Amino acid sequence: MAGALLTVKLSRKERELQFRVNLVLDAAEEVFAESSYAQASVEEIARRAEISVGTLYNLFHSKEDIYRGVLSR
C-alpha cells in the first residue's frame, strides 16, 4: 500500500515516556519564548512541566538537548 500510514501500537510505558517528553517540550517552549536561551533554566522548565529536575534529566541530557527537541518539533 503506497502512501499508507503505518500505525504502531505503543506500550503503556512508551506512551507515558512520550507524554512526559511532550510535557517538557511544551514547558520549555514557553520558557524559551519568555526569556533568552541563556536565561532559561532547567529548574524552571521542570517546574512548569510539573516534574522533578532528576526526571527531566532522565529524559534529556542537557538544556541544549531540550532546546533541540523544541526546535525539531
Secondary structure, 3 states (H helix, E strand, C coil): CCCCCCCCCCCHHHHHHHHHHHHHHHHHHHHHHHCCCCCCCHHHHHHHHCCCHHHHHHHCCCHHHHHHHHHHC
